[in-house]
């Protein structure tokens, strides 16, 4: 299998003809010029592993390196941990004297890992982030993104005078917005120990000070969640997506809350598909008022020309 190097920014040149069309022939372990056939290099070192893995479990067992670098731990996962089992390498129980010694080692290991106030701040904040992301069923990449955002806030000294819980919740909400995951500010507030107002204040302050671009959350991201929670079929979700795409092209969604217009599109789609849900049921799932759904509903059917038989 050959790889063309002509698309690479730093192209090699053939010492024979000066051509730049160089390929790597991994089957013969050679680097060959395509213009004249000159073998530029006859030995290519394979930097990949010498073992094969067919799933994640085999890959984790056969690798000979430590855990990957992660920003979700205050020391980025580079320090060692002393196991809490009171057993030696052969599986035998430790003697009382050895247990006391290992206890002291664990205690000093914890003290060494958290050396100053910044480390203690990170250790507490990142553990709070892990708890909230687990409560909200968020993926690992969102937790990593939120950890990086919080580290930037600590480096910029934005934590002073603000609660750690409020800044961590704001960082998690910002990570959800950046990764395109539909989570409302109310849901983030329910998973934390602070109220929605404080999280919103910290969120706006961090956006301003960190000069970070956070895209607006499109309403179409909320339709799948609402449909699943209401037990609607796939055709309802398809109709709601079509309604929202048309409304977005007509700029009906600008300046309006994404959850409200997504809830209204879901209500219209449920009626059109013959699986009607009441406005109260949809309002409870979307965490908006029935008045908001009615206002967005009237705007959509009047502008798009949709006929709904109630």
N, C-alpha and C positions, 0 to 999 in steps of 0.2 A: 504494500500500500504506500503510495507516494503522496507527499505533501508539497504543494506549490508554494514557494517563498516569494513569489513576485508581488504578493499583496502586502508584504511586511514593510513597515516604514524604513527600516535599516536594511536595505537589500545587499546581499553579497554579490561580488563580481567574480566571474570566471577568470582565473589567471591565464588561461590560454587565449580566449577570444574576447574577453572583456564583457561578455553578456551578463545580464541580470536575471535571466530565467533559470533559477536554481531550484531543484526539487530534492526532497529527502525520500529516499527509497528505504523504508524500514525493513522490508523483507530481505534485502541484500546488505543492509547496514551501510549504505553509501549515500553521499551527496553528489548529485550529477548535474552537469550543465545541459539544459535541454537544447541549446543551440548547436553545440559541437560534440556533445557526448563525453566531454572530459570529466573524469572522476575527481571532484574537488577534495573529497574526504572519503576514506574507505573504511572508517571505523566510527560508528555512532554508539554512544553509551546510552543504554536504556535506563532512564531515571525512575521508572515506575517500580512498583513492588514485584517481587519474584513469586508472589502467591496470588491466587485468584479467590474472589469472594462472590457469592451469588445472591446474598441478601445482607441486610444491615447487621444482623446478628453475627454472621461469619466475619464481616468486615471489622466489627468491633473486637472480636476475639483474636483475630490473626494479626492485627496491627501491633507494632512494637513501640508505639509512642504513647505519651500520656493523653489526658483529656484535652479536647480542643480549647483554644483561647475563647473566653466568654466574658462579656461585659456585665453579666447579671450577678457576678460575685465581685466583692469589693477589691480583691487582689487579682482579679481576672483569671482565677483558677490556677495560678502558678505555684501556690504554696502546697505543702503536703498536709495530710490529715492523719491523725492517729485514730485507728479504729476503736470503736467503743466496746467491742467484744473483749472480754478478759481471757483470751486464749493466745497461745503462741503459734508459731508457723506450722507446727505439727497438729494443731487442733486440741492440744491439751490445756486444761485449766491452769491458770496462773496461781502461784502460791500467794498467801496473804501479803508477804513482803513485796513480791513483784507487783501485786495489784496496787499497793500504796505508791510504788514508784511510778507505775504507768499513770495513775491518777494525777500525780504531780506533773508528769510530762504533758498530759492533756491540758492541765490548767495553764502551764507556761506556754504551750503551743497556742492556746486561744489568746493569751496576752500578747504574744509576739506578732500574731497575724493582724491584730488591731492595735497599732502602735500610737496613733495620735487622734486628735478630734476629727479630722477629715475622714480617716479610716472608719471611725465609729459611726460618723454620719452616713457614709456610703453603705456600711454593713446593715444599718437599720433601714435605710431608705430602700435599698435593693431587695431586702427581704419583704418589705411592704409591697413593692412592685410585683414580686412573685406571687404574693397572696392575692392581690387584686386581679392579676392576669389569670390566675387559676379560677377565681370566682366568676370572671367574665368569659371563661373558656377561650382565651386568646392563644394564638400560636406562638412558637418560640421566637420567630423573627420579630414580632411586635414587641415582645418583652426585651429583646436585644436592642431594638430601636429606642424604646423608652429608657433603657438604662444608659444608652449613649447620650440622649437628650438631658437626662438628669446629671450626668457627669459634666456636660458642657455648662449646665447651670451652676454646679458647684465650682467649676474652674473660673467662671465669670463672677463668682461671689454674689449670686442672686438669692441665696438661701437665707441670708441674714435678715432677721425681722419677719420671717415667714415660717409657717409650720411645715415640717417635713412631709406630713401626710398630704397637705394641700399641693405642694410642689410635685410630689410623686404622682398624685392623681392627675394633675395637669399634664405632666410628661407622658403619662399613659394615654390620655385623651388625644394629645398631639400625635403620638405614634400611631394611634388608630386612624386619625385623619390622614396622615402621610402614607400609610399602607393601604388606604382605601377600604378599611373595615368599618362596617356600620355599627357604631356604638354611640349612643347619645350621652349627653352630659349628665342626665338623670341616672342612667345606668352606672356610669363611673362613680357618681356620688353615692349610690346605694352600696357599692362594693367597698367604699372607703369609710373613714370615720369622720369626714368633714362634709359640710353641706355644699350644695351646688353653687351658691354664690361665691364662696371662698375659692372653689376650684376654678370658676370662670375668671375671677380676678387674677389668680396666679397664672392662668393660661394666657390671658391677654398681656400680662406683664412679661412673660417669657418670650412670647412672639415678638414683642417690641424690642426687648434687650438682646435677644439672641439673633435678631434679624433673620428669622427662619421663614421660609415660604411654606405655608400650609394650605393645600388645595381645599376648596369647598367640597363638602360631602354631597355627591349627587343623589337625588331621590331614588334612583333606580337600584341603589345598593340596599335599600330597606325593604324592597318588595318581597324578596325571597324570604326574609325573616318573618314578615307579617303573614305571608301565605302559609309557611310551615306552622306557625303558632296557631293560625286559625283553622288548619286542617283542610286547606283548599287544594284543588287539583292543579296540575301543571298548566292547563289551558288558561286558568285564571291569571297565573303569573305571566304567561305569554301575552295576554291581552293588556295587562297592566304595564308591561315593558313597552309595548307598542304605543300606548297612550302617553307614557312619560317621554319616550323618544320624540314623538310628535310635538309634545308640549315644550320640550327643550329646544327643538328647532325653531319654534315660534316665540322663544324667550318668555314663556309663561312661568318658568320655575325661578327666574332671577328675582332676588329680593324676598323670597318666601322660604319658610322653613321646610327642609327636605322631608321631615317625618310627616308633616301635615299634608303635603301634596302627594306623597307616596301612599298615605292612608286613603286619600280621596280616590286616587287611581285604583287602588285595590278594591275599594267599595264599588266603583263603577264596573270594574272587571267582574266582580262576583255577581253583580246583578245581570250583566250581559251573558255570563256563562251559565246562568241558572242555578248558582250556588250562593244565593244571597246571604250576606251577613249584615246584621244591624250596624248602624253607625256607632252605637254604644260599645259593641263588641270590638270593633276595629279601633275605637278610641282608647279602650283599655289596653290593647296590645301595643298600639303606637305611642301611648302615653301623651296624648294630646286631647283637647276638648272636642266635644261633638260640634260646637260652633265652628271651630277651625275646619273640620272635615266638611261641613255644609258649605262654608265660604269657598273652599278650594274646589268642591264638587260643582258648584254653580259656575265658577270661572272656567273649569275644564269643559263642561257640556255646552256652555254658551259659545266658547271660542272654537272648539273643535267640531261643533255641530253634531254631537252625539245624542241620539234619541234613547232614553231610558224609560222602560215601562215599569213603573213601581206598582 
